[in-house]
Amino acid sequence: MPSIEIITHCWSEKHSEFATMLFYQLWSIQECNRVSQSKWRVDSAVVYPETNCAICDLVRAHDRDDSLTVERLTLPIDQFGRRSIGRNIAAKQSTADWVWFCDADYLFRPACFDALFNLQLPDDVVMVFPQQVWISRTHRGGDAVLTCAASSSSSYLKDLWDADWVPEKYNRAIGGAQIVRGDIARKYGYLDGDEKWQRPTMDTLADTKEDVAYRRACQRHGRILGIDLPGVYRLRHSESTIRSHRVTT
């Protein structure tokens, strides 16, 4: 059965909405697996600091869930702060046919994986990315969805797709939309051996320029291709939250 692993960083000790977004993401993957009729399988690997109890509890809740396997990769806070460290570890240990380096604000519908696993790609393509993603129309709208989810029962999740979404074009594989062949991920990791991008840091996670370096590294091994990938959504959330999302001791 073809498989993909979604690798996501998440840290919610200062901003609980990140845990809510991860909950949404894991729920969306579960729903995809439930309707796939065993045509394909989607699993998750969540990278989080070893002190982040809310994320730990969230992923442990899936330990006995047959519809979704969640690998837990806990790191010291300084290693977590450099996103490429966790991505490198997760990439090299993944067994999936595809690896999606993702962010917690992405959500999925089954059409996304139907399209991905039906691709007929040339052998020299090592990375793909969606050319269009459905996003919340405004940051305020995305924040409202997260606030409502945090105060509502799980039945509210069924109304998620009725939120105000608009299409956004992607012209490159940004940090949350880098989908890489599994053999490439295992062989080369994520900037494996690059001293700059494997150096621990206590600095902000908002400085995520490693995705640019990774795109360039992948281009040395093959082509990067934008594809039509329906059913990919992204929850916009407060810009001020992103700017204040800083790892501190």
Stockholm file with secondary structure:
# STOCKHOLM 1.0

chainA/1-249         MPSIEIITHCWSEKHSEFATMLFYQLWSIQECNRVSQSKWRVDSAVVYPETNCAICDLVRAHDRDDSLTVERLTLPIDQFGRRSIGRNIAAKQSTADWVWFCDADYLFRPACFDALFNLQLPDDVVMVFPQQVWISRTHRGGDAVLTCAASSSSSYLKDLWDADWVPEKYNRAIGGAQIVRGDIARKYGYLDGDEKWQRPTMDTLADTKEDVAYRRACQRHGRILGIDLPGVYRLRHSESTIRSHRVTT
#=GR chainA/1-249 SS CCEEEEEEECCCSSCTHHHHHHHHHHHHHHHHHHHSTTSCEEEEEEEEETTCHHHHHHHHTTTTCTTCCEEEEEECHHHHHSHHHHHHHHHHHCCSSEEEEEETTEEECHHHHHHHHTCCCCTTEEEEEESEEEEESSHHHHHHHHHHHHHSCGGGGGGGGGSCEEEEECSSCCTTCEEEEHHHHHHHTTTTTCTTTTSCCCSCTTCCTHHHHHHHHHHTTSEEEEECCCSEEECCCCHHHHHTCCCCC
#=GC SS_cons         CCEEEEEEECCCSSCTHHHHHHHHHHHHHHHHHHHSTTSCEEEEEEEEETTCHHHHHHHHTTTTCTTCCEEEEEECHHHHHSHHHHHHHHHHHCCSSEEEEEETTEEECHHHHHHHHTCCCCTTEEEEEESEEEEESSHHHHHHHHHHHHHSCGGGGGGGGGSCEEEEECSSCCTTCEEEEHHHHHHHTTTTTCTTTTSCCCSCTTCCTHHHHHHHHHHTTSEEEEECCCSEEECCCCHHHHHTCCCCC
//
